[in-house]
């Protein structure tokens, strides 16, 4: 599956529809609302994305496409299996990896960032710098509680991707996690840039930027407007 994605208009917020993006080199047709990826080819060549829907590309572009940066990957998973941070790490970024399963420990020699085997609610956020370039939050039922702890720690992030799994009715213990996440992040001054990023089953997560993140939205708006007429 390609990690480069299309964009479609959705309720006034751009929704990044990742999984329906198909490769022109095959004989498959594009979905009507999923034209070729708007990202210039040279961007994709510099950062070899390891994420499912371009989360690492989003974080990289929002931060100005640097070769170095910092990330916190909560619910990091395997380094080669839909990782939101592995591609950034290979580019030169460093960060902190956290997951609650020890099945990862034997597969982490390929990672250079420290790994913390713990429940996300037990992570010590005081070790982070005051500002980190990117937060990837995928901790299922604990997302609201962990997000609350992160925001209460006073740490800031320039880009955030947070999973809410709306397509499945939300998380079992937090069925209304999306609205709670959005309220928390909005009140903390973050701006929702791509809402309800989709997998083939439906809305999966939201992508945010910090209030002090300088992002020229005009290229994104131009892309969305051009695709809305297709």
Secondary structure, 3 states (H helix, E strand, C coil): CCCCCEEEEECCEEEEECCCCCCCCCCCCCCCCCCCCCCCHHHHHHCCCCCCCCHHHHHHHHCCCCCCCEEEEECCCCCCCCCCCHHHHHHCCEEEEEECCHHHHHHHHHCCCEEEECCHHHCCHHHCCCEEEEEEECCHHHHHHHHHHHHHCCCEEEEEEEECCHHHCCECCECCHHHHHHHHHHHCCCEEEEEEEEECCEEEEEEEECCCCCCCCHHHHHHHHHHHCC
